[in-house]
Amino acid sequence: MALSFFQTAEPTFLREDGSLVNAAGDPVAPADVKTLALSRAFCRFHNFRAPPGATASQIARAARLAGEAQAPFADTGRLILRASGGAAIWLWDKTKIAEIFGTRAVEAAPESVFAAAGEGWRVTEVLDGYEAQYWRDSALRASTWRRQHFTDDQWRLFVSSVDDAIAPAPASPPIAEKPLFDGASAWRRQQIKPPLTWADAERGAATAAFCAAGVAAFFLGQALRLESEAQAATRQAAEIAEALSADPRARRAESQLTLISRYRNEIETPDVLGAASDAFDVLNRFGLSPDDWGVDEAGLRITVLNADGAPVRDIVAALEATDSLNDVEPIFRGRGQGLEFNAALTAPRP
């Protein structure tokens, strides 16, 4: 596809095939690259929603934790953008950039953030395919990518994954738009940085242990009516609390520990939409399409009726090679009844 819709594009674009091009599609030498727009094919999107009442600083800290927990690659690049009531989290494989630039530092971001914001539901034409999006309050709330234009089933799957939509979704995929370039680079002003440092969290854990020890000693002394020991424990706890209150890093670490506990259950659930999308992509590579399917956090089930001659072992291997599926089991349902695949969903890495 032509890239002319990025009228005054500032970045260089990294395509899925590893080539570097400018806005007109002309090759660019790695030495000339200053800012890199990554093909949507390389990137994953997560919408982080904070609970009501969370402050801006709490949302920022929690979004960083969510970005760490959702990281799908050994060396994950991240871009976290503020949004009303939460954050937009972009993740990508940094090894794709290192293969071209080595150890040289290059500013990189998904191509999607260089395009002008939308509102409501839309499909955009991107470097190496198509991106379905849902926008609210000028912030991207949901996004998924396909090499080919979305089918009705794929569009319905995307729509069903957005549980907080206000605008009604079209019944069929909208005509793909060619987004205008956002020359103001508004995304740079929305960044949440720097990343969370785990050294502070470790210090907070030690702090909590010391405080717990002091409080436990105090109540044990009271229970045993050992007044002198209880008083000593009280003084010890007071000394610890006083020392910690003067240390801003310890206070920050305690706040981070609270957020870790608060969001653990929310961020460790399997990516249901991602699992279904991965399965559809695998079947499409083998020239197959699902006739019936279902997915939830318990697992994925897909039935293919016209599966005669399908390379079952290769399909199973490809499904298990995805980041979201494991324990894939093929079931032959009988002549004329097709082939069924059942799979467990892989939980995000802690």
N, C-alpha and C positions, 0 to 999 in steps of 0.2 A: 504494500500500500504506500501511497505517497505521504510524506510527512509535512506537507505544505500548510496544514491547518495550524501548526505552531508558527505563527506569523513572525514574531521577533524572538524566537526561542534563544535563551541564554545557554542552556546546558547542551552537552553532547549526550547522545542516546546510545545506551548499550542494549543491543537486540538479543533475542534468545539464542541466536546462532553465534554470539560472541563478537559480532562486528560493531564497530563504533561509527556512528553517522551523525551528521548535523541535521538541522531542521528540514533541509531540502533533500535528505537522503544520501548526501555525498559522504565518502569515507573521511574519517578524521584520525590522525595519528595519535597514539596514546600520550605522547609528549605535549600535545596541544590541549589536552583535556583539563579543564578547571573544575567544572561541576558536571556530575554524571546523573542522568535520568535513567533509571533502571526499567527495563521492560517489565510490564505487569506480570509476565510469565514467571519472573524470578521472585515475586513478592507475595506475601500473605497479609491479610488484613484481619484485625480483631477490633470490635467495638467494646470498649470498657465502660460499664455503667456503674457509677458510685451510688451508694445508698443515700437517701435524702438526709440533708443536714450536714454532710461532710464539707469541710472547708476546702478552699482551693489548694492549700498546701497538703492536706490529707489526700485529696484526689491525686495530686502529682506523685506523692510517695507511693500510693497504692497502684497507680498506673505503671510505675516503674517495676513494682513487684510483679504485676500481671505480665508485663513484657518479658521479665526474666522467666516466669513460669511457662509461658507459651512458646518459648524459643524452640523452634523445630530443627535447628542446625547446630553442628558442633561449634561453628564460629558465626554467630548470628549478628547481623546488622539491625539496628533499630531506629525508628523515628516515631516519637510519641507527640501527638498534637492535642492541645486543649480543645475541648468541646463542651457545650452546655451539659452539665450533669455527668461528665465523664471524660473520656479521651479516645482518640483514634490511634491505634497501635499498628504500625507497619513493621514487618519483619522480612529479612532476606538473607541469603547465603553469601557471606562476605568472601568465601573462597572464589566465587565467580569473578569478583573484582581483583582479587590477588593474582589470579591466573594471568591477568593483563598488565596490572600495574606493580606487581610484586609488593615490596614494603612501602612504596610511595603512598602517602596519605592523599585521598581524593574525596571531596565532598560528594556524597551520593544520597539520592532519595528516589522513591518510586515515581515513575512518570505521571501517575495520577495526580500528585500534589502540584504539578506544574500547570495543570489545566484549571480553567476558571470553575468556580463552585457552581453547583446546581441547586435544585430544590425539588423534592419529591423523587419519583422513580424515573430512571433513565438508563439507556444502554449507550456506551460510548465506544467508538472505534479507537483502539490503542495500537501500539507498535506491532504486536504480534498476535492480534486477535480482537476480542471484544470484552468489555467489562460492564457488568450489571451493577448499578449503584442505587442506594436510597439515601437521600439527603433530607435533613431537617434542621431548621435554624442555621442554614449555611454551613452545616457540618456534615461530613460523610458518616453515616451510621451503619451502612452495610455495603459490602463489595465482594464480588466473586468474578472469576475470569474464565474465558473459554477461547480456544483457538478458532473455532467456528462460531457463527452467529447462534444465539440461544434458541433451542427448540422450545416448544410450549411446555413440555415436561420440565426442562431445566429452569425455565422462567418461574413456573409454579413452585418448584423446589426452593428457589431463591426467595420468592415472596414469602413462603411459609416460614423461612428462617428468621424473618424480621418480626419480632413479637411486640414491638412498641411503635409500629407505624401509625401515623395519623392520617396521611393522605391515602385514599384508596388506590390499590395497584391496578394497572391495566390487566385485562384478562390474558393478553398475548404480549410477547416481548415488543417494546417500542422500537421504532426505526432507529438504527444506530446514529448517534450524533458525532460530529467531528468537533471536539471541544476547542474553544479559543485558549490561547496561551495566557496565563496569569503573569503578566510582566511585573506586577508589584510584588510577586513572591510572598503572598500573605502567609503562607505556611511557616516561613521562617520566624515570624512574630508569635506563632502559636506553639512553638516547641517547648517541651518539658525536658529540662536538663539541669544538672548533670545526672548520670545514672546513680542508682543506689549503691553505696559501699557496704559490703558485708562485714567489714571490720567493725563498723559501728554496731551492727546487729549482734556480733559476737560479744562485744563489750557489754551491750545491753543484757545479754543472756547471763553473763557473769554477775552483773549488777542485780538482776532479779534473784539469782541464787543467794547472794550475800544478804539481800533484804529478807528473803524467805527464811534464811537461817536465823537471822536476828529476831524476827517476829516469832518463829517457832520456839526459840529458846525462852522468849518472854512468857508465852502462854504456858509452856511446860513448867516454868518456875512458879507461876501463879497457881497452877493446878496442884503442884506439890507443896505449895505454901513456903517455898524457899525464897523468902523476901529479898535477901541480899543478892542471890543469883538473878532474880527477876529484875532487880534494879540495875544490876550490871548489864544484863541483856538489853534493857531499855536504853541505857546510855550508849551501848554499842550500836543499836539500831538508829538512835538519834544522830550519832556521829557519822554513820554511813549515809543516812538521808541528807545530812548537811553537806557532806562532801559531794554527793551526787548532784544536789541542787545547784551547786556552783560550777558544775561541769556541763556545758551546753551539748557536748558530744554524747554524754550519757543520757541526757534528757531526750535528745533526738533519737538515740538508739531505742529507748524505752517506747517512744511513740511508734517507731518502725515495727517493734515486736508486736505491739497491739494490732497494727494493721496486718501483719503477717498472719496472725491467728484469725483475724476477722474475715480475710478474703481467701483463706486456704480452700474452703469447701467450694467457693464460687469458681475459682480458677482451675481446679483440678478435674472438672467434668469433661468427658470426651467431646470432641468437636463433631456433632452429628451431621451438620451440613457438609463439613469438609470430607467426612467419610463417604457420604453418598456421592459427592462430586468426584472424589478419587475413583470410586468404583465405576461411575459412568464413563470417566475418561479411559480407564483400562478397557472396558468393553468396546468403546468406540475404536480403540487402536486395533482391535481384532475384528472389526467390521460387524459387531453385534450391538443390539439395543435391547434394553429391558422391556418386557411385556407386563411385568408386575413387580413391585418392590415395596419394601417398608424398612424404616430405620428409626431407632430410638437409642437411648443410652445403653440398652441391653444388648444391641447388636444390629446387624444389617442382613436383610434377606432380599435377593434379587432372582427373578425367574426369567429365563430366556427360552422362548418356545422354539424358535428356528435356530437350533444350535447343532444341527447335524454336521459332523466333521470338524467341530470346533476343537482347537488344541487345549484341552482342559488343563493339563499340567502347566502349560505356559501361562494360561489365564490365572490359575491359582498362584503361581510364582509372582506374577505381575501385581496381583492384588495384595499379596503379603509384602511386596517391596515398597508399598506406599507407607507414608508416615502414620496413617490413621486406621489401618486394618491389620488384623492378625488372626491366627487359627481359622483360616479359610477352609470350608468343607464343601466340596461339590456333591450334589445329590442328583442322581439320574432318576427322573420321575416316571420313566416308562415311555414306550414308543408313542410319539405324537404329543407327549405331555411336556417335553422340553427338559431343561437343565436348571437346577436351582443352586445358588451359592449362598451359604450362610457364613457370616464372619463376625468376630468380636471386634469391638472398637478399642483402639489403643488410647489410653488416657495420656494427657499431656505430661511431659517430664516435669518432676518437681524441681 
